[in-house]
């Protein structure tokens, strides 16, 4: 079998999901020909920069604008019209991707970003209509990387939707997707989040105290959000605890935090490759609710504390966590000390952890691969 995993660098989640799928597929079917492709390689340098950094800049500096764009485009009929309009005009990057598809000739395309669906939809229509004698069209899976399935993830070319939860599945079906083509698999994350990790041993290796709870503060891979403000507010909590801060690729933020004195023991890290170990030692994770980070925390059975989520997919992910009892939220940073003071060591925090564990799908990547193989095998036999 020939497998293409198509994604786009627009934030870290889409790429991380693609990497998790690649690892799971290679483990289960090592004999298959597999390629992981970032469509950004077909963009012009300016287009690549705008696409990869545009969301980060708008979400960080104008979140209300991003929320408005998210809401206005989150209509299936409008999304279909936009897609048809874009397909009607020539696109160098889409043409390059289409040529790459013809050369690689995949049996399966797994999409962890909605952008590849544009070219795949056009290709499927052409092969089914204008050139029915050409090679069979690939099986297309749309792997939604948030708990909210935006309309842009929907396309007629999709054979299977793999979504985060039953609530996400219900939303897609309500919007017209065939129930048989939508399965709640979870969002694909690295299999390292399903390993058994001894928290006490991990604490020792990280230089953390055994007698204090840990609040893990995550900024995402790009160090976005009010991280410095959150750390400052956490230092006002009177209960004893320790803080681990991950600043991602934001070296300026790391230097700023590392030079400040704190009331509570504070460990400042840069880009972390040991996230499963960091989550394993955490009693509470303070983070932006991206789809991948949320899924990783749930897989580890860790409650999330969210500060002022960005309108759009972050707000939807936050709503999901709150509804399921696996998260807490404040809309203002200055409200953090009181709320964290209430949670640390409380029964409520334990209950949130149990709810998170019940929602976790650490083997989502394997489940997606199994679903695709099963359905493709059945279709081939038919």
N, C-alpha and C positions, 0 to 999 in steps of 0.2 A: 504494500500500500504506500502511496505517496501523499505526504501530509505537509501542508503549509500553514504555519501559524502567523497570522498577519496582525500587526499592531501599529501604533503611532506613538512617538514620544510626545506626550502632552500631559505633564505630570508624571510621577513615577509609577502609578498604579497599573496602567495599561501594560507597560513593559514588564513589570513584576509578575502580573498574571500570565503573560505570554511565556515567561521563563519557567513558571511553575507548571504550565501545561507541557512545555517541552520536556522537562525533567520527568514528569509522570508518564508521558507517552513513550519516551526512550526506555524507561524502566519496564513498562508492560509489553512493549512491542519493539525490541531493539533491532529487529530485522527490517523495519520500515525505513523508507527514505524520508527524512524530515528536515524542514528548513524553517527557521524563525526569521521573519522579515519585518523590518521597520520601514513603513512606506515613506518615512522621511528621507530615505536615501534617494528617492526620486524627485524630491522637491528642489527648487532653486535655493541657494543659501539664504536669501531674504525670506522666502516662503517658509523654509525650515525654522528660521529664527522666530518668525511671527507665530507659527503654529505651536512650537514647543514652549515659547515663553509668553505667548499672548494671554492664555488663561491665567497663568501665575500673576502677571502684572495686573490684569483687570480684577481678578479675585482679591488681590492684596490691597489695591489702591481704590477700587471702585466696586465693592461687593454688591451694592444695590443695583448697579448697571448689569452685572453678571446675572443676578437673580431675575431681573426683568427679561434679559435675553433668554434665559433658561425657560422661564414660564411662557413667553410668547412663542417659542419654537416647539414647546412640548405639546403639540397637537398632531395626531397622526395624519390628518388630511393635509395640513400645512407642510409637514415634514415630507410627505410624498410629492407635493407640488414643488418644493424646493429641490428635492432630489431629481425630479424630471427636468426641472429648469437647468440644473447644473449639468446633467447628462447631455442636454441639447447643445452645449457649447464645448468646443475642443479643450482638452486639458492635457498638457504635456506629461504631468505626473501620472494621470490616469492611464494614458496611452502606454507609458513605460511599465506600469504595473500590469496592464493587460498583456503586453508582450512577455513579461516575466511569467505570468500565469501560463501562457501558451508554451513557453519553453520548459517550465518545470512540470506542467501537466499534472496537477495534483488531483487525487481522488477526494481529498478532504481539505477544506479551508476553515480553520478556527480563527474567528475574529475577536480580539480583545479590545477593539476600538470600532466604532461604527463607520469610520471613513472607508475602509475597504469594501463595504457593502455597496457603495455607489458603483464601483467598477464591476463588481461581481453581478449586480443586478443587470447592468447593461450587457455583460457578456452572456448571461443566461438567456436573456431575451433574444439576443442575436443568434445564438446557437439553436434555440428552440424554433425560431422563425425563419430568418433569412438564410441560415446555413444548417439545416437539420442533419445533414450528412456528416458534420464534423464530429470531433471527439465529444464524448458525453460530458455534461457539465459536472463540476465537483459538488460534493455534499457540503453545504455551508452551515456552520454553527455560529450563532451570535452569542458570545459569552459576555453577558452584562456585568460590569465591574462595580456597580453600586446597588444599593437596596431599592433605589428608584429606577425604573426602566423608562428612560426618556424616549420620546417618540422616534428620535433619530436612530435608535437601535433596531427599529422595525423596518423590514423590507420584504418584498414578495420573493426575493431570492433565497430567503432563510429557510432551511429545512428543519432546524432545531434551535430553540432558544434555551440557553442554560442560565438560570437566574439565581439570585442570592437566597430567596426564601419563598415560602408559599404565598405570602402577601404580594411579593413581586410577580409571581406567576399569575395570581388572580387579576392583577392590574393589567397585564398584557392580554389576558383572555378577554377582559372587559373592553379592551381597545380593538378587539377583532382578531387576535391571534388564535389559531386552531389549538384547542386544549391538548391534543395529542402531540403537538410540536413544542410544548413548553414544559420544561422539567426544572424543579427546584433542586439544584445540585449544590448550591453554595458558590461563593466566589473562589477561584483557584488561588491557593497560596502555597508557599514552599512546604514540602513535606517535613521540614525541620520543626514546624510548629505542631506536629503530631508526635514528636519524640518525647519520651519521659525524661524530664530534667529534675534533678535533685535541687530544690531551692536553696537548701543550706550550703551545699557544695558550691553552687553558683554564686551565692553571696560571698563566700570566702574568696573565690577566684576574682571577684570584682572589687574586693577590698571593702565590703559593706559590713556593718555591724549586724549581729544576729538578734539583738534585743530591741531593735527599732523598726517600725513599719516603713515601707518604701513607697514613695510617690514617684512614679516615672513620668517625666515631662517630655513629650515628643513634639518636634517641630516639623516633621516631614523631611523628605530628602533635601529640600531646598531651604530649610530654615525659615519657613513663613510663619506669620501670625504673631500675636503679642506674647512671645515666649519670655522675654526679659521682664515684662510687666507681671506675668503670672508667677515667675520665680520670686519676684519682690513681694508679691502679695502672700505667697505661701509662707514667707518668712515671718509673717505676722501671726501665724497659728501658734497657740500656746502649748498644745500637746506636743510631746517629743516625737519626732519622726526624722527620716532622712530623705534627701531628694537626689534623683539621678536625672540629669538633663541631657538630651541628645539634640545637638544643634544641626545635624546633617552637614551639608556642604557650606553652611554659612560660617566661615572662619571668623569674620568680624564679630558675630554674635558670641561665638565660643570664647574669643579673647576678652570680650566685654564681661561675660559672666564669670570667667575664671579669675578675674582680678578683684572681685568683690567679696567682702567678708559677709558671712551669713550666720544667722542665729542657729539654724539647723545644719547638720552636716550635708554638704552639697557636692556632688560629683558631676563635673561638666565634661561631656564627651562630644566628639565630632561625628563624622559619618560612621554609623555603627553597622558592623556585619554580623553581630551576635545578638540580634533582636530577640530570638527565642529565649536566650538566657536572661536578657534584661526584663522581658515580660514575665518570666518565671519567678523572678524575685519580687516583682511589684505587687503591692496590695491594692493600688489604685493607679490607673493610667490617665494622665491628663493629656489630651490630644485633640487635634482636628479630626473629625469623623470621616476620613476618606474610606472608600470601600475596602481597600486592601488592609489598611491599619485596623479598621473595625473587625474585619474577618479574622485577622491574626489574633487580636485580643480575645475575641469570642472563642476561638479554637483553644486558647490557653486558659479559658475560664476566668478572664480578668475584666472587671467592670471599668467602663470608660467615663471620665468626667470631661465634659465638652464646654468650651468657652466660646460664646458668640459664633456659632457656625455660619459659614457663608451661605447666603440664600441659594437655592438650587439643590444640587445633589447632596451637599453637606447637611443642609437643613433636613432633607428627606431621610438621610442616614441617621441623623440625630433623633428624629421623630420615631423611627423604628426602634432604636435602643430604648427610648423612654417608654414607649408603649409596651415593650417586652420586659421592662423592669431591669434591664442590664446596664443602664447608664443614668447619669445625672447631668444637669446642664445649668449654667448661669449665662445671662446675656451681658453681664458687666464684670470685668476683671476684679473690681473692688469687692464683689460679693463672694469671692473665692474663700477668704479666711474663715468666715462663719460656716459655710457649707462643708468645707473640708474638715473643720473642727468637729462638726456633727457626725461626719461619716467615719472617720478613723476609729477603728476598734469597735464599731457599732454592729448590731445585728443586721441593720439595713445593708451595710457593706457586704456582709456574708451572703445575704439573700441576693444581692446584685451579682455576686460572683457565681452563685448557683444558676441564676437565670442566664448569665453569659455562657456558662459551660453547656447548658441545655441547647442553646442556639448554635453553638460552634459546629462547623463542618470542616474539620482539619483535612479530610480526604477528598475535598471537592474536586481537585484536579484529576484524581484517579477516577472519580465518578463521571466526570465529563468525558474523559477518554473512553470509558466503558460504554457510556450511553451512545456515543458517536459510532463506535465500532459495532455495537449491537444493531443499531438502526441501519447502518450502511450494509451490514451483512444481510439483514432481513430484506432490504430493498433489492439487493443483488440477486437473492434467491427468488424473489417474486418476479 
